[in-house]
Amino acid sequence: MWELSGQYDVDVWYEHKRVGAWVNQYDVFCGGVVVNGVRLGQPHCRTAEECVEEVLRDYKREVERLREPPPPPPPDPAEGLLREWSEL
């Protein structure tokens, strides 16, 4: 991962989550890579070169996704009811 640090700001993230309920409750540690402030998942690779390629591919895909405008919000059901039942 640190091969990327010359061109990118690279770090790692992790968090503790508790999943399940009651007797079936487990502590899970999740983690991954942060590139230029973009939080990515954990790469699944066998060699360092594969990890670097996968991290760069994920980073580029995430940056492209962030550039796309957000989808329009779904219509508010209350507005539809008010149009249909104006006396409300």
C-alpha positions in Angstrom: 0.0 0.0 0.0 2.7 2.4 0.9 3.9 2.4 -2.8 1.0 4.8 -3.4 2.1 7.3 -0.7 4.4 9.2 -3.1 1.5 10.2 -5.3 -1.5 9.9 -3.0 -2.4 10.6 0.6 -2.8 7.0 1.8 -4.0 5.8 5.2 -6.0 3.0 6.7 -9.3 3.0 8.5 -11.0 0.6 10.9 -14.0 0.5 13.1 -15.6 -1.7 15.6 -19.2 -2.8 15.0 -21.4 -5.0 17.2 -23.7 -7.2 15.0 -26.5 -9.5 16.0 -28.6 -9.6 19.1 -28.6 -11.2 22.5 -26.8 -14.5 22.4 -25.8 -14.2 18.7 -24.0 -10.9 19.2 -20.5 -10.6 17.8 -17.9 -7.9 17.7 -16.6 -7.2 14.2 -13.7 -5.1 13.2 -14.0 -3.6 9.7 -11.2 -1.8 7.9 -9.8 -0.7 4.6 -7.8 1.9 2.8 -8.2 5.7 2.6 -6.8 7.4 -0.5 -7.0 11.2 -0.6 -9.8 11.2 1.9 -11.9 8.7 0.0 -12.7 5.7 2.2 -12.4 2.4 0.3 -13.0 -1.2 1.4 -10.4 -3.8 2.2 -8.6 -5.0 -0.9 -8.6 -8.8 -1.5 -5.4 -9.6 -3.3 -2.4 -12.0 -3.2 0.5 -9.7 -3.9 1.4 -6.1 -3.2 1.2 -5.2 -6.9 -2.4 -6.6 -7.1 -3.4 -4.6 -4.0 -2.0 -1.4 -5.5 -3.9 -2.0 -8.7 -7.1 -2.8 -6.9 -6.9 0.2 -4.6 -6.2 2.5 -7.6 -9.1 1.0 -9.5 -11.5 1.3 -6.5 -10.3 4.9 -5.9 -10.9 5.9 -9.5 -14.3 4.3 -9.5 -15.3 6.0 -6.2 -14.1 9.4 -7.5 -16.2 9.0 -10.6 -19.2 8.1 -8.6 -18.7 11.1 -6.4 -18.6 13.4 -9.5 -22.0 12.2 -10.7 -24.9 14.3 -9.6 -27.0 12.7 -6.8 -30.2 11.1 -8.0 -33.3 13.2 -7.5 -35.0 12.6 -4.1 -38.1 10.5 -4.2 -41.4 12.4 -4.2 -42.7 13.3 -0.8 -45.8 11.2 0.0 -47.2 14.0 2.1 -47.2 16.4 -0.9 -49.1 13.8 -3.0 -51.7 13.5 -0.2 -52.1 17.2 0.0 -52.6 17.5 -3.7 -55.2 14.7 -3.6 -56.9 15.8 -0.4 -56.6 19.6 -0.3 -58.7 19.9 2.8 -55.9 18.3 4.8 
